[in-house]
Each structure stands twice: as structure tokens, then as C-alpha cells.
Amino acid sequence: MIRLVYSASRAKARSLDDEAMGWVVRLTSGDASAEEYDDFRRWRDQGPDHLAALNRARQLWQQLETALPMVQQRQSRSRRRMIAFTRNIPVAASLLIGALFGYHYWTVGRFDQVTAVGERRIVALSDGSRLVMSGDTALNVRIGGGMRRIDLARGEILVRARHDMESPFVVHAGEAHFRDVGTVFDVSKKGDGGRLVVVEGLVEASRDDRRLLVAPGQSVAVNGALGALTAVDAQAETAWANGRLILRNKTLPQMLAALTPYYRRHIVLLKDTTGTPLLNASIDLDHIAEWLTALEQMQGIRVTHIAGYTFLT
């Protein structure tokens, strides 16, 4: 299990690393003055710790240049598009406004409830049921006329459905349907696939003509077809709704992927983790940056934040 451990010496090293990265970025920009070069030399010559931090920053900078050529290509294409844009500003402005409106409608506007990355939201429904929405989740709600239905377009929800024998509670996640009378269950959707975890009561999972009755502590996935029942720790699987992500026997890339809905920065793993042991973690979703700091200390991984990205090397 990864534990959060802090040390003054490690904090000092991180501060020097940040200073060193600042110097590398400045000196490679082509805009540094002679005075700044003199300041840099004085900073570098303060001691071996400064020189070691500078070497680490240079190595990271080289890795970034190797790992992110596509970003540079996209920036180049963006500059070319901007030149073309300025040639016909009125037409381009109209197209841009239309594209932005269409994108907003497709990702946000056509849904009743949408959460941003890093957000968790509790939604009280008119029938007395309650949803907890994970980050980057979108859904539509249909309550009334004997119908209680959630259409989950993306993300994950924890459902506490009010008991009603005459009006079952149904969640649609792509081609998967999960039908319940009154219980607690978790549904996630990624791409065309859906997954159900039952905490309390019984839920019927179906796709096409096949149906399965899923009991507490069981899970079923739907990826093109209705999968087999598997035993899970339902409390651990749904702990995210209370602000904690519990991961067991995962590789580091799997852990970082699981953080995607909860962490606003883009995480880029540049270190080869092939052959490393599986990890366990209990992550406070309100303090992911602190968990990354602990990961840096316990796993020998360097964490660097640049703009909206977090690089692990």
C-alpha cells in the first residue's frame, strides 16, 4: 500500500528541481539576456545540490522533447490555420462560433446533468431517489408517467433508488440496461461498454435477449455482450462517491488511468514501468497532488507540473 510520507529534505530537493526547470525553460527560449546568464551561473555554482537539480531538469527536458513531437506538430498546424483564419475573419468567425456551439451542445447542452473533470455531484431526483455523479459524467433523467430512467452517456454514477414495485428504476448505458426496484448500485460507461456493481438489493442486467440477476458484491460488464458475474468488494468499488479512490493490484499506468475523471491535469507517464510490481492505493480525491508526491517518494518517480500537464519520469 502506498502511504503519504513527507520529508524536509525531499521538499528542498523539489524546490531546487522547480528552480532548475525554470532556468532550463528560460535559457532554451532564446530570449535570455547576458545578465540572466550571469544570474544562472551564480545559481548553478551555489553547490552540488544545484548542479544535480540542473542535470535532472536537463534530462527531463530532453525526454519531453522526445515524447511530445505530436504536440509541436499540432501547434504548427494551429499556426497555419490561424494565418488562414486572418485572411477571412468574418467567415472564419461565423464558422468558429458555429463549431463552438456544436461542440458545447454535443458534450454538455444535450444532457440534463453534466460534471466536469474533478467534480463530484449529488443529484436528488423527484421520485426520492439519489445519484452521485463522478467527474466527467453526463446523463439524462426521465421521471414520470410510470417511468424512472437514466440514460448514462459517459462517466460513472452511484444510484440509491427509492423502492417502487410498480415503477422499476432503469439505467441505460449504451446497449446495456440495468433494471432495479429499490437498492444501491453503481453504473459506469466508457465508450460503448457498461459495467454494473451492486451494493444492496438485486439488479437485473440485460442486453438483447440475455438477462442476469446481479446480487450484492457482484459485478457484470457489458462490452458487445453481457459478461459473466464476478465477485467484487462493492464498498471499495464505490468509495469514490465518498471522496476516496481505492485501487488494488493495479499497474501504475492503470492507476493513472483511473485518476482521469478526478484530476484536472493531463498525466503523462514517461517512465518505463514494465516488470514493476502491482500496487495498492487509497487516494483522497481532494488531495491527488499529495498522493503524487507520495508516489514520487515511495516509487522513485519524479513528478513535474508544466502548464496543464503532470509528467512522471
N, C-alpha and C positions, 0 to 999 in steps of 0.2 A: 504494500500500500504506500503510495506517495504521500508524504507528510510535508506540511509547510514548515520550513526551517529557515531562519534568518540569521545573518551574522554581520557584524560591523565591517569586517574585512571584505566580505563579499559586496556589501553596499558601496564601499570605497572603490573597489575594482569596477563596479558597474558605472560609477560616476566618471572614472577615468576613461572607460570604454566610450561613454557618450561624448566626452570631450574629444577623444581621438577621432571618432567618426565625424564629428563636426569639422575638425581640421581636414580630414580626407576629402569630405564633400566640398569644402571651401577651396582647397588647393587644386582640386581637379576641375573646378568650374571654369578656369581660365580668366577669372576676374580678380584674383588675389593681387594685392599691391605688394611692393617691396617691404613696407612696414609690417604687413601681415606675415610675410615670410620670416621676418626677424622675430616677431612675436611667437610664431610657430616653433622656431629653433629654440627659443628660450623655454617654451613649454616642454618640448621634447627632451631637453637636456637637464630637466629637474631631477631625474633619477631613472633607475632601471624599470620601475613600475610604469612610468610614462612611455618609455620606449616599447615595453611589452604590449601595452594597450594600443600603441600606434601600429605595431605589427599585426595584432589581431584585427584592427579596423581595416588595414590594407587587404588582408586575406578575405575578409567578409566582402569588401567592395569588389574584389576580383570575382568572387562567387556570384554576386548579384549581376555583374556584367555578363557572366556566362549563362546564368539561369533565366534572365529576363529579356532575351533579344526580341521576343514577340511584342513585349510592351513598347520597345523602341520602334518597332515596325508600325504598331498601331498609332503611336504618336506621329510618325512620319506621314501616315495616311491621313490622320486627322488634320495635319497642317496643310496637306494638299487639298483636302476637302474645304478647309477654311478659305484658301485662296479662291477656289471656285465659287464658294459662297458669297464672297465680297463682290464678285462680278455681277451678281443679280440679287441684290439684297431683298427687294420686295418679294420676289418669287420664293427665294430660299426661306425668308421669314415665315411665309404662309405655310410652306411645307414643314418647317421645323415645329411650328405651333400645332399643326395637324398631327405630326408624329408624336409629339409630347402628349397631346390629349389622348391619342390612341393608346400609347403605352400606359398612361395613368389609368385609363378605363380598363385595359386588359389585366393589369396587375392589382388594381385597387378598386376602381369605381364600380365594377360589376358585382362586387361582393358586399354582403351585409356587415361582415366583421373582418378586419384585417389587422394583423400585428406586424410591427417592424422587427428586424433582427435585433435581438437583445431584449425584447419586450415580452412580458407575460401579462395576460389579461383574464379577469374573471367576468363571465357574462351570465347574468341572471335572465332566464327565459320566462316568457309569460305564463307557461304552464307550471312553473315552480321548479323546473329542472335547472341545472347549473353546469356551465362549461368553464374549464380552464384552458386558455389558448397558449400554446408555446410561441416562441419567436418565429417570424416569417411564416405565419399561418393565415389562410384565407378560407372563408366559408360563407355559405348562405343558409338562412334559417327559414323553415316553413312550419309554422304552428297555427293550428286552427282547422275547423271542418273535419275533425276526426283524424287529422294528420299531425304527426310530430316527426319532422325530418330535418337532418343536417346534411348538406352537400359539402363535403370537405374537398377543396380544390388542391390545397397543399398544406404541409405542416403537420401539427400534432395537437390533439385535444384530449383532455380528461373529462369524461361525461359522468355526471351524477344525475341519473334520470329519475324523475318522480314516478312513483308507482301508478300505473293506469292500465288495467287489463283490457279496456276497450279501445285504447289508442296506443299501440306499441311505439317505442322510440326507435327510429331508424337512422343510421348514419351511412351515407353513400360515399365511398372513397374510390373513385374510378369505377371499375367494373365489380368491385366488392361491395356487398351490402351486409350491414351488421344490425340485427334486429333484437330489441330488448323490451322488457316490460317495466322493470324498475330495478336499477342496480348501478354499479360503478364500473366503468371500463374506459380503456384508453385506445384511441384510434390514431394511427399515423399514416400519412400518404406521401410518397416520394415518387415522382414520375407517374407511371401508370399503376404502380403497386400499392397495396394497402396492408396494414398489419393491425391486429387486434390483441389487446391484453386485457383479461378480465380480472378485476379486483374483488368484486362482490356480485353474487347472483349468477344468472345464466344469460348468455347471449348467443343468438343464432347467427352464424356466419354463412353467407351464401354467395355463390357465383354461378350463373347459368342455372342448371337444374340440380347442382350439388349443394348439400347443406351439412353443416356441422354444428353441434351444440357444444359451446365452449364454457368450461367451468372456471371458478376462481383459481388463480395460479396457473392458468393455461394461456397459450398464445397460438395464433394461427396467422400465417402470411398468405397474401394473395398476389401472385406475380404471374399473370397469364392463366393460372389455375389455382384452385383452392388447395393450399398445402395441408400438411399433416399437423396434428396437435402436438405442441411441445410444452414441457413444464418450464415455468419461469418464476423468478422472485417478483411477484407483482408489485410489492411495496417499493422495491429498488427500481423497477422499471418506470414507476410513476412518481418517483421522488422529485423529478424536475418541477412538478406542479407546486411543490413547496420550496422551490429555490435551490435544490441540490441535484446534481447530476452524478449518478452512481454508475461506474463502469468497471466491469470485471473481465479479466483475461482478454484484454484488448492490446493490439499493437499500437504504437504511438500514432501512426497515420490514422488508424481507426478512431482513436481518442480525439484527435484534432478534427476529424470529420464530424464527430458527434457534437463538437462545440459550435459548429457553423450557425445554428439558429440563435445562439445565445451571445455570440461575441461579435461586436460591430466591426472589428478589423478583419482583413483578409489574412489568414495564416498561411505562410509559405514555408514548407519543410524542405531545407536544402541538404540536410544530413542523411546519409545512407543508414537506415536502421535495420537493414537485412540481418537476420540472425539474432537480433536482440530479444531478450525475454519478454513475455507478455506482462502487462502492467495492470494494476488495480488503482482506482482513484475515486475519491468522493470530493466533488468540486462544488464550492459555493458559487452559484451562478451570478451573484452580485459582486464577486471578487475573483474573476477569472484571471486578471493580470497577476494577482498574488500567487495563484496556482502555477502560472507560467514561470514566475520567479522561483518557486519551489522546484519545479521541473528542471530549471536551469541548474540549481544547486545539487539536486539528487542524481540527475542523469547525465551531467557533464555536457549539457546543451546550452549554447549561447543564444539568448533572446535579444533581438534588436527591433525597435519600433521605428519605422520610417514612414511618414505620412500616414496613410490608412492601412499600412501593411505591418504585419509582425513576422519577422524572419527568424527561423530556427536553424542554427548551423552547428 
